[in-house]
Amino acid sequence: MAFLVVFLTFGLETAYFRYANNSKNPQKVFNTGVQFIIFISIAFVVLTAMFLDSIAAKMGYADHPEYIMMLVLIVALDAVAALPFAWLRFHRKAKIFSSIRVASVVINITSNILLLVVFPKFLGHETVHYFPWYLTSNVGLVFVSNLIASLATFLMIIPVFKEFKFSIDLELLKKLLVYSLPILVIGLAGMINEVADKILMKHLLPDPATAESQLGIYGANYKLAILMMIFIQMFRYAFEPFFFAEEKNKDSKLTYAQIMNWFVAFTWLIFLGVTLYIDLFKYFVGPKFRDGLVIVPIILAAKLFLGVFYNLSVWYKLTNKTLYGAIIAILGATITIALNVILIPRYGYIGAAWANFACYLSMVIVSFIWGRKIFPVPYNLKKIIAYSLVALAAYFVSVYLPIGNEVLKISANTVLILVFVSFVLLTEKRKWFSQTSS
């Protein structure tokens, strides 16, 4: 499902930001991009419907082709809504954007509660008389809940279409697709980096009897990096339209460099917040899964580097060299698969975590070296390294601090976090580290 959403949007969100900022008629860019996604999505739904039974059989759901159809409709609705959401970001309508996103989640949760809990409680086995057969199974009801949420989201975003016209500019579409196809590859490679470990683990672990439990432990502890992932996603939503608009300013590169400083500082703060308070965060994980807490710092650091890679992406997006970004993403996916194959059989889920870390670190290194030759941004390396070293020092001091009492331990860790925050604020205020050109 995640791969399909990436595929159907074709990377056109980024292409829209790129060309809308350089166009005298941004609405034409929007119209052209949306029409292409609508066409692709309708074709996808129609083709699936035509071959639904054979597709369902090959996927192992011959008895429930309706699951596949609902999944396809969900993906198609989400794809068509992608560019209208990009329109809201482009026009800096953050309140509307976030309101619709939150409302979508609330509708999804409410639908699940109604369909899975409330209706069965009051209707009991009589549900078969009120609903089609596939609405009497929990799996079918979950699909329906997601379909309701996606449909509601699409209806809420319809006002964005008030100036939309069916008038496609083929020359503009060609430019959009040339720019966005490598972005599509980046998105697909990114999905490989995110899901390959979970898919491969149960096939690569030497003992099939424990494979499922190791996968469960890995997945449960992986989710403790959610704060980092939420911040990075929030940052991406805001940063992408911003840096395209900022390109026109003569000091734009200095702005990108300053953003990187604060981004690195804040993500290290999240890293410390989760790892130094792991005795509190562990309660979000069941007792049987806590052996896997050792991977949490590794995954947090991996996501931090992923965020840095998004920051560095300005060089290939602003210079229209998105193909270079695709090459880096493919390199990352190759590293992910190779290291998972090598490390998982020997080290289990810890090997999968290190593969994730190595992938994103490699992507950052390659992107930085390549980018400085094509679009040099004066990143303050001294400051970035200083923030990283101080954060890591705080982390390792906490790890090796011989305090057995949990309250005292948390108190000491709080002091370490305050030391890091103070260092960042004093550094920014006094400019101890001069700007270093990349």
N, C-alpha and C positions, 0 to 999 in steps of 0.2 A: 504494500500500500504506500509506504514511504517513497519507494522508487517510482511508483506511478505518478505521484503528485509532482515530484521533481521533473519527470519526463514531460508531463502534459503542460507544465508552465514554461518549459523550453528556455529557462533562464531569462525570460523577457522582463522580469521585474527590474533587474540590473540594467538591461538594455534600455528600458523606459526611462530610468533616471538619467542615463548617459545622454540620450538624444533629446529628451524633454528639456534638459538644461541648456542645450545648444540650439534649440529650435525656437523660431518666432511663433510657432503654433503648437504648443505642447499637447493640445487636445487631439490634434491629428495623430501624434505619436501614440497617444492612449487608444484612440479609435482603431488604429491599424493593429496594434498589439492585441487588443481584446478580441477583435474579429478573428484573428488567427487562432487564439486559444479556444474561442467558441467553436470554430470549425473543427479543430483537432479533437476537442472534447466530445462533440456530437458524433464525429466519425468513430471515436473510440467506443462510445456507448452503443451505437448502431451495430458495429462489427461484433462486439461482445454479445449483444442480444441475438445476432444471427447464428453465432456458433456457441451459444451458452451451454448447451448440454454437453458438447464434447470438451469444452474448456473445464467445466465443473468435474467431469469424469477424470480428466488428466490431472487435476489438482487434488483428486481424492474426495470430492464432494458431490458425487453423482446423485445422491439422494437429496441434496440441498442446493440446486443451482440458484435459488433465490438469494443465498448468501453472496454468491459471486456478483449477481446483478446489483444488489444493494451496495456492495463494496465499490463497484464501478460508478454508480450514481454519486456516492459520497465523494469519490476522488474527482469526478468531473465537476461537481458543484464547487469543491474547494479550489480547483484549478481556475475556473471562470472567475471566482472571487479574488484570486491572487492579485491581478492587476488593479482592480478597484481599491484594494488595501494599499497597494503601492501608490495609487493616486492620493490617498489620504496622507501617506507619509511625505510624498512630494510637496503637497500643499500645507504641510505641518499642522494637520488637524489631529493632533495626538489624542485629544479627549474623545473624539468620535471613534478613532481607531481602537483605543483601549476599551471603550464602552462596549463596542460590538464584540470584541474578542472575549471580554469578561461575560457578556450576556450569552455568548455561544456556549461557554463552559457551564454556566448556570443552567441553561436549557438542557444541555447534555446530561448533567447530573440529575436534574429534576425528572427528565424523561426516564432515566434508568430507575430511579426510585419508584415512579408511578408504575412502570411496566413490570419491574421485577418484584416489587414489594406490595404496593397498594392494591393494584388491580387483582393480582392472585389472591390476596387476603380477603377481598370482598366478593370476588366472583368465583373463587375456588376452581374446581374442575370444569365449571360451566364456561370458562373462557373459550372453549372450542366452539361454542355457539355464537360468540360475539366477534371473534377474530379469525383471520385465515390461519391455516394449520401451522405456518412457520412462526406465528406470533405466540405460540404456546410453548416454545422452547426458549430457554435462557439465552442461548447463542443467538437465535433469531431476534430476540428482543433487544440485545445489545447492538446488533446491526441497525435495527429500527431506531434506537435512541440516537445513534450517531448520524443516521440519515436525517432525522428530525432536526438535529442541531445544525447540520450543514445546510439544510434547506432554509432554516430560520436565519442563519448567517447571511445567506445569499439574499433573502428578502430584505434584511436590515440594510444591506449595502446597495440596494437598488437605486437610492437617491443619487449615488455617484454617477449613474448613467444618464442623468437629466440632460446633459449636453452631448451625449453619445449619438453618433450617426454612422449608418452603414455605408461608409465610403473608404475603401481601402486604397492606400498608396503603395503600389507594388514595388516601386524603387526604394521607398522608405522601409518596407517590409524586408527587402533583401538586405539592407544595411543592418536592420535589427537582428535578423537571423545570423548573419555573419558574425556579429558581435556576441550574440547570446548562445550560439551552439557550444562554444568552449565553456561557457558558464554552466550549461546543461551537463557537460562532462564533469565539471568541478562538483556539481551537486550530486551526481551519481557516484563519483569517487568518494565524496564525503559520506554518503550513506554506507558505502562499503566499509569505511573506517569506523563507522558507528555500530554496524550490526555484524560484521564478519566474525568478530570474536565470539559472539553469542551463538552464531550458526555453526561455527567450526568446532567449538569446544566439545560438544557432546559426541562429535565424530572423531576427535583427535585424542581424547583422554584414553589412556591405556586400559582403564577398568570401566567397562560400560555400566557396572552396577552402581558406581559412585558418580558417574558423569552428570546425571540430572541434579544431584545434590550440589555438586561443585558449581554447576551453572546457576542454580538457585542462589547460592552464597554470593557468587560474583555479581549477579543481577541486583540482589538486595543492597549490597554495599556500594555498587556503582551509582545507585540512586542518591547516595549521600552527597554526590557532587552536584545535586540539582541546583543549589544556590549559585554555584559558578556558572552553570549552563543557562540559568534564567537571566543572570546579569549579562552574559555574552549575547544572548538572543536579544535582549532589550537594547544593548549597545548597537548591535547590527541594524536593528530597525531604525535607530536614530542616525547612525553614522553614515550609512550608505547614501541616502539622499543629501546629507549634509556635505560630504566631501566633494560630491559632484558640483553642488552649488558654490562651494567655497573655492573651487578651482580658478574662478575668474579673479579672485583677489591676489594682489602681488605677494602678500605674505602668507599665502595658503600653505606652503611647505612648512613654515614655522608653526602654523596652527596644527598641522598633522603631527608634527614632532611633539608639541606640548600635550596633545591628546594622548599620544602613546605613553608619555610620562605618567599621566594620571591613571590611564588604563592599567598599566603595569602595577602601579602602587595599589589601586583598588582591588585588583584581582589577587594580589599577594595578601591583602587584608582579608579577603574572603577565604583564601587558603588557610591563613592562621586562625580565623574565626571558627572554621570547621574542625581543623586538626587539633587545635589546642583545647577545644571544648568537646572533643570526641566522646568524653565520658557522659556528656549530655545527649549528643546526637546519636549515640549507639542505641538509645531507647526507641529510635525510629526503625530499628532493625530487630527482628525477633532474636531471642537468646541463642537459638540454634544456628543463626547465621553470623554471629559476631566473630567467629574465627577469621572472617574475611575482612575485618576492619583494617588490616594491614595494607590493603590496596587503596584505601581512601586517599592518602596523600599522593600516591602515584597518579590516580585518575584526576584528582584536582589539578596537579601540575600539568598533566596532559591537556586538560581543557584550557588552562591558562595559556599554554602555547598555541592552542587552536585560536584563542582570542587574539593573540599577537599576530597570528597569520592573517586574520581578518583585517587587522589594522594595516599590515604591510600590503594588502591587496590593492591599495590605492595606485601603486605604480603600474600594474598591468591593466587596471580598469580605466584609468585616466589616459593612458597612452594607446588604448584600443588594442592592446596585445594580450587579449584574453586567452589566446591559444597557449601562451607561456604559462598562464595560471593553470590551464588544463593539464599541461605537462607535469607541473609540480604536484597537482592533485593525484594524477595517475601514479607518480612516483610514491606518494604517500600511501595510496591503496596497495601498491605492490609491496611496500615495506610491511604494511599491516598484515597482508596475507602470508608473506614469507616468514615473518617473525612469529606469527601465531602457529604456523605449521611446525616451526623449529622449537618454540618455547613451551607451548601448551602440553605436549606429551611428557615433557620433563618437569615442568614447574606448575602445571595446572593453571588455575585462574590468576595466580601471581604473574605467570608468564604472559597471559593475555593482557594484563594491566600494563606491563612493561612494553609490550608491543604497541599499545595505544600511545604511550608516552613517547617512544622512539619515533613513531610515525609523525606526530605533530612537531616534535623538536626538529626532525629532519626537514620538514616542510618550511619551518621558520628560517632555518639556516640557509637553505637554497633560495627561498624567496628574498631574503635580505641581501645576499650576495648578488643575485641577479638584478634585483631592483635598484641597487645603488649604481649600477652601470647604465641603466636606462632612464630612471626617474629618481635621482638622488634626493632624498629627504634628510635634512640635518637632525636625525635622531640623536638625542643626548645619551650616548652609550654609557658614559661614566655614571650618569644618574640612574639609568635603568639597571646597570650592574650593581650599583650601590644598594638600591632598593631590594634587589633580589638577594644579595648577600646578607643584608640585615634581616630579611624575612626568614631566610634559611637558618641563620644563626639562632633566631628566636625559636624556630621549630626544633632544632636539635638540642638547644638548652632545655626545652620543655621535655623532650624525649628522655634525656639522660639525667634530669633533675631527680634526685633521690627523695621524693616526697610520697609517702604512702597514703596520707589522709586526702580524701577526694576534695574536700572543701578547700584545704590549703593549696592543693594542686591547682584547682581552678583559679584561686586568688593569684597565685604566682603566674599562671598563664595570662591572666588579665593584665598584670603588670607588663609582661613581655609584649603583649599586643599594643599597649599604650606606649611602650618604648618605640615600637615600629612606627606607630602613627605620629608620634612626636618627631621622630627622625625625618619622616616625609615632609611634615609641615615646616620644620625648621629649614630643611634643604630647599624647599620651594620659596620660602620667605627670604633666605639669605643668599640663595643662588651659589651655594658652595661649589657646585660643579658647572663649569662653563659649557656652553653649547658645543657639541662635538659633531662635526659633519660626518655623515655616513659615506 
